[in-house]
Amino acid sequence: MGEDVTFVSTDSGCAESTTWLTPLPIVHSLGDFDLDPCAYPGHATAKKLIVLPEDGLAAEWTGRVWLNPPYGKEAKDWLEKLRIHGNGIALIFARLETRWIQPYLRNGFFQIEGRISFLSSRSGYKGNAGAPSILIPFGRKNVGAILMSDIKGKWFQ
């Protein structure tokens, strides 16, 4: 297995039943990441993985960050930390109508074609996300990484 954590939630702050893992080909097609603050044990999304019980939101972030945060109302806290950090890519549901997400879309975003089939941390079952997902880049290098990846979808500026 291996890949980033989350569907409904992420590693640093989610219950086992809500932990879904991003397919590794998505992460790997975006290049190498230095840190995943919402990681799952054994799911190699970055060089350094922060997993529960360590609090990835409270930890110091360095380098290029892969972020698949908890998919509840706390997602904005994770996105704000990544915005301040300034170097990384976040994967979240495309809830474009919500007011809290608007500031994070100003520099563009990438809507992934179709719906991602995530892996369950408990059963390995691939489950359809039930909603579209977007990638939000923070930093120019990360815009380029998305545009140069083989992920199917559309860039919105």
C-alpha positions in Angstrom: 0.0 0.0 0.0 1.3 3.4 0.4 0.2 6.8 -0.2 -1.1 9.7 1.6 -3.8 9.6 4.1 -7.4 10.7 3.9 -10.7 10.9 2.3 -12.8 12.1 5.1 -9.8 12.7 7.3 -6.1 12.6 7.7 -3.7 10.9 9.9 -3.1 13.6 12.4 -6.5 13.7 13.9 -8.7 11.2 12.4 -10.4 8.0 13.6 -9.4 4.8 11.9 -12.8 4.5 10.3 -12.4 7.8 8.5 -8.9 7.4 7.3 -8.6 6.9 3.5 -5.3 6.8 1.6 -4.7 8.7 -1.6 -3.5 6.5 -4.5 0.3 6.8 -4.6 0.4 7.5 -8.3 -1.2 10.8 -7.7 1.4 11.9 -5.2 4.3 10.5 -7.1 3.3 12.1 -10.3 3.7 15.5 -8.5 7.4 14.9 -7.6 9.1 14.3 -4.3 7.8 15.8 -1.1 9.8 16.4 2.0 7.0 16.2 4.5 3.5 14.8 4.9 2.1 16.2 8.2 -1.1 14.0 7.8 0.6 10.7 7.1 -0.3 7.1 7.7 2.3 4.5 8.9 3.8 2.7 5.9 2.1 5.0 3.3 5.2 6.6 1.8 4.1 10.0 0.5 7.1 12.0 1.6 10.6 11.7 3.1 9.3 12.6 6.5 5.9 11.3 7.7 4.1 12.7 10.8 1.6 10.2 12.1 -0.7 9.9 15.1 -0.3 10.4 17.9 2.0 13.2 16.8 0.1 16.4 15.9 1.0 17.3 12.3 -0.7 20.7 12.6 1.3 21.7 15.6 4.6 20.4 14.2 7.2 22.5 12.4 6.9 22.1 8.6 10.0 22.2 6.4 10.6 21.7 2.7 8.0 20.8 0.2 4.7 19.6 1.8 2.1 17.1 0.6 -1.1 17.7 2.4 -4.2 15.6 2.4 -5.9 17.1 5.5 -8.9 16.0 7.5 -12.0 16.7 5.4 -14.1 18.3 8.1 -14.3 22.0 9.1 -10.7 21.8 10.4 -9.4 21.5 6.8 -9.1 25.3 6.7 -6.6 25.3 9.6 -4.4 22.9 7.6 -4.7 24.9 4.4 -3.9 28.1 6.3 -0.7 26.5 7.7 0.3 25.4 4.2 -0.4 28.9 2.9 1.8 30.5 5.5 4.5 27.8 4.9 4.2 28.6 1.1 5.6 25.4 -0.4 3.4 22.4 -1.1 0.3 20.9 -2.6 -3.0 20.2 -0.9 -5.6 17.6 -2.0 -9.2 18.4 -0.8 -12.8 17.9 -1.9 -13.9 20.5 -4.5 -16.3 22.4 -2.2 -15.8 25.5 -4.2 -19.0 27.1 -2.9 -17.8 27.4 0.7 -16.7 30.7 1.9 -13.7 29.5 3.8 -12.0 28.0 0.8 -12.1 31.1 -1.4 -8.8 32.7 -0.2 -6.9 29.5 -1.1 -8.2 29.4 -4.7 -7.0 32.9 -5.7 -3.8 31.6 -7.3 -5.6 28.8 -9.2 -6.4 25.2 -8.6 -6.6 21.9 -10.5 -9.8 19.9 -10.6 -9.0 16.2 -10.9 -11.1 14.5 -13.6 -13.6 12.0 -12.2 -13.5 10.9 -8.6 -10.5 9.5 -6.8 -10.7 5.9 -5.6 -9.1 6.0 -2.2 -7.7 3.1 -0.3 -9.1 2.3 3.1 -6.6 2.0 5.9 -8.5 -0.9 7.4 -9.5 -3.1 4.5 -7.5 -2.0 1.5 -10.8 -1.5 -0.3 -10.8 1.1 -3.0 -13.7 3.4 -2.4 -15.0 6.2 -4.7 -14.6 9.5 -3.0 -18.3 10.4 -3.6 -17.2 14.0 -4.6 -14.7 15.6 -6.9 -11.3 16.6 -5.6 -9.0 19.5 -6.3 -5.2 20.1 -5.9 -4.3 23.5 -4.5 -0.7 24.6 -5.1 1.3 26.9 -2.8 4.3 28.3 -4.5 5.2 28.5 -8.2 7.1 25.2 -8.3 4.0 23.4 -7.2 1.8 25.0 -9.9 4.4 23.7 -12.4 4.4 20.3 -10.8 0.6 20.0 -11.2 0.7 21.2 -14.8 3.5 18.9 -15.7 2.0 15.8 -14.0 0.1 13.1 -15.8 -3.0 13.6 -13.6 -6.0 14.2 -15.8 -8.1 17.2 -15.0 -8.4 20.9 -15.7 -6.5 24.0 -14.4 -8.6 26.9 -13.3 -7.0 30.3 -12.8 
